Amino acid sequence: MNPSTHGVHLRITKLHKSFGDQQVLQGIELEARPGEFIAIIGRSGCGKSTLLRMIAGLEAPTSGDIWINDLQVHHIHSEARIMFQDARLLPWSKVIDNVAIGLGKEDRYKAEAALEQVGLGARANEWPSVLSGGQKQRVSLARALASHPKLLLLDEPLGALDALTRIEMQQLIESLWQQQQFTTVLITHDVEEAVILADRVILIEEGRIAMDAAVPFSRPRQRGNAEVAAFIDNILKRVMGITEMESRVVSKDLPSPLKKGS
Ligand SMILES: Nc1ncnc2c1ncn2[C@@H]1O[C@H](COP(=O)(O)OP(=O)(O)OP(=O)(O)O)[C@@H](O)[C@H]1O
C-alpha cells in the first residue's frame, strides 16, 4: 500500500443493481483507502463493468450507496477518470488535443506533460489513426491522467494488447500510480495482472464479494517468482471453483491455466 495524501477514499455499501428481472449485484460492500490500488476479477457477466460504471457515476444503483470521500456519487465525479479497453480517441483531433479534452487553454501544459509521461511527447501533433493499439492506449492513459485525477477507474484497459505491450503498460500504470498516488480500481480478466499490480484482489461471484485478498508481495513484483506464481495459481483455482483434489487431476492430465507460471 502506498500511503497517500492524494487519492480519494472510496466506500460502497449495500449496493444492488438489477436490469429488469436480472439481479446483477446483490449487496456489494467495498472500501478502498486513499491511494490504494484494488483489482476486481470475476467471471464474464458477473457485473464488474456495471460496478465500475456506477463508481464512475455513469450508471445509477438500484439501491445502496457509493461515497467518494464525503460525497455521495450521483453523477460523474470531478476527481474521477475512467479508461476503457478501446482507447476512444477522437479521430478528427490530433493526439495532443485528445489528451487536452476537458482541460482549459491555460492547462494545456498538463496535457503535454501527461503525454511526455507516457512516452509519446514526440507524437503530439499526429493523428490517432497512425498510432498502434498500444500507443493509442498510452494516449488514453495520458488523457485520463492529464487532469491529475484522484480516482482512476480502469475497465480492462489492456485486454486488447499483445503480451509484451501489456507488460509495458502495466509497468507504466504502476509507476504513474506510485508517483501520483491516485486511488485505482482495475477491472481485469487476467489474475496475473491483478496480482502484479494491486494491493488487493477482489472476486465478485453471484453478485457479491466472494474473496478480498491482500497481495503480500513488495513491488515491483516478479512474474517468475515461485511465491507470486503460487499465489496467482491459488486465486485461479478459487475463481474456477476447483478443489485441491480436482486441481491435481486437471494439472496432471491437461494443459491448463492452473499450471500458469509453473
Ligand atoms: N444496460 C444494460 N441493460 C441490460 N443488461 C445489462 C446492461 N449492462 C449490463 N447488463 C447485464 O448485466 C450483467 C453484467 O454485465 P457486466 O458488463 O457488468 O459484466 P462483466 O463482469 O463486466 O462482464 P465481462 O467480464 O464479460 O466484461 C450481464 O448479464 C449483462 O448482460
The ligand as a Tripos MOL2 file, in Angstrom:
@<TRIPOS>MOLECULE
LIG
   31    33     1     0     0
SMALL
NO_CHARGES

@<TRIPOS>ATOM
      1 N1        -27.5100   -1.6280  -19.8140 N.pl3     1 LIG1
      2 C1        -27.7900   -2.9140  -19.5670 C.ar      1 LIG1
      3 N2        -29.0240   -3.4080  -19.7790 N.ar      1 LIG1
      4 C2        -29.3410   -4.6880  -19.5040 C.ar      1 LIG1
      5 N3        -28.4710   -5.5810  -19.0150 N.ar      1 LIG1
      6 C3        -27.2070   -5.1570  -18.7810 C.ar      1 LIG1
      7 C4        -26.8130   -3.8000  -19.0380 C.ar      1 LIG1
      8 N4        -25.4990   -3.6740  -18.7110 N.ar      1 LIG1
      9 C5        -25.1070   -4.8880  -18.2630 C.ar      1 LIG1
     10 N5        -26.1210   -5.7750  -18.3080 N.ar      1 LIG1
     11 C6        -26.0650   -7.1770  -17.8790 C.3       1 LIG1
     12 O1        -25.5020   -7.2230  -16.5910 O.3       1 LIG1
     13 C7        -24.6380   -8.3540  -16.4610 C.3       1 LIG1
     14 C8        -23.2730   -7.8730  -16.0130 C.3       1 LIG1
     15 O2        -22.6420   -7.1510  -17.0830 O.3       1 LIG1
     16 P1        -21.2010   -6.5210  -16.9320 P.3       1 LIG1
     17 O3        -20.8410   -5.9170  -18.2450 O.co2     1 LIG1
     18 O4        -21.1710   -5.6650  -15.7370 O.co2     1 LIG1
     19 O5        -20.3310   -7.8300  -16.6460 O.3       1 LIG1
     20 P2        -18.7580   -8.0170  -16.6050 P.3       1 LIG1
     21 O6        -18.4590   -8.8100  -15.3780 O.co2     1 LIG1
     22 O7        -18.0790   -6.7070  -16.7520 O.co2     1 LIG1
     23 O8        -18.5550   -8.9150  -17.8910 O.3       1 LIG1
     24 P3        -17.2820   -9.0590  -18.8730 P.3       1 LIG1
     25 O9        -16.1870   -9.6090  -17.9940 O.co2     1 LIG1
     26 O10       -17.7460  -10.0630  -19.8810 O.co2     1 LIG1
     27 O11       -16.9770   -7.7040  -19.4350 O.co2     1 LIG1
     28 C9        -24.6590   -9.0610  -17.7940 C.3       1 LIG1
     29 O12       -25.5520  -10.1400  -17.7340 O.3       1 LIG1
     30 C10       -25.1510   -8.0030  -18.7620 C.3       1 LIG1
     31 O13       -25.8620   -8.5780  -19.8140 O.3       1 LIG1
@<TRIPOS>BOND
     1     1     2 1
     2     2     3 ar
     3     2     7 ar
     4     3     4 ar
     5     4     5 ar
     6     5     6 ar
     7     6     7 ar
     8     6    10 ar
     9     7     8 ar
    10     8     9 ar
    11     9    10 ar
    12    10    11 1
    13    11    12 1
    14    11    30 1
    15    12    13 1
    16    13    14 1
    17    13    28 1
    18    14    15 1
    19    15    16 1
    20    16    17 2
    21    16    18 1
    22    16    19 1
    23    19    20 1
    24    20    21 2
    25    20    22 1
    26    20    23 1
    27    23    24 1
    28    24    25 2
    29    24    26 1
    30    24    27 1
    31    28    29 1
    32    28    30 1
    33    30    31 1
@<TRIPOS>SUBSTRUCTURE
     1 LIG1         1 GROUP 0 **** ****
